[in-house]
Amino acid sequence: MERRDEITALCWIIIGLIISIWSSTFPFGRWDQIGPAILPFASGLILILLGTILFLQARKREKEKKVENIIPLILRGKPLKRVIWSAGGMFLSALLFQFVGYLLTTFLLSISLIRINEPQNWRKDLFYSFVFTLGSYILFKVLLKTSLPIGLLGF
């Protein structure tokens, strides 16, 4: 298991390096006017940091010789069904995004992902979906002032 974690960590570190180096082709801007290179550069650095942490944890576990349950590389059964349903829901929401609108699509996607992966009771699931949808709307529409699809229902 540790060897697989080490390889995965090295892949994330390499991807982070590629993204960080690639972002240098964009202008960084100034402190008062940030350029488009900041987001991919920061994302690359975060991937490098998390990959390094994973690598060091895998090395530490290898030294401790901890016995763990081996997690299969290819999912089967219920976990595979959850992945398929989640990916299908995201694909469907991408198709319906312009037609149905941001708010309704985000709410339906979040409620479906919660119900697929960690269902609790309907009241909690609806509450968390509402809070997530409202929070993302405030972030994108109010704070970042982006235009979001309204959809046929007008919201």
C-alpha positions, 0 to 999 in steps of 0.5 A: 500500500505504501508503494502505491501511495508513494507513486501517487504522491510523486504523480501529484508532485509532478503534475503540480510542477508542470502546472506551476511552470506552465503558469509562468507563461501568463502574466502575474500582474502586480499586487494591486492588479493580479494577473491570470497566472496566480490561480494555476500557480497557487494550485500547482503549489498546493498540489506539490505541498499535498503530494509531498505530505502524502509522500512523507506519510507513506514513507513514515508508514513504511518505516513503522511497518503498519499492517493495513487492509489493502484497498483495491485499486479498482472499485467494485460493488457499492463504491463503484455504483456511487462513483458511477451515479455521482459522475452521471449526476455531474454530467447531467447537471453540466448538460442542463446547466444553461437550460435549468439555471444555476440555482436549481441545477446546483441545488439538485446536484448537491442533494443528489450527491449527498443522497448518493454518498452520505444520506442522512435524513431528508431534512438535513440533506435538504438543509445542507444542499440549500446552504451550499447553493446559497453560499455558492450563489453569494460567492459567485453572484454577489462577491465575484459579480459573475453572470450565472445562467437564469434558466427557463424558470427565471431563477 
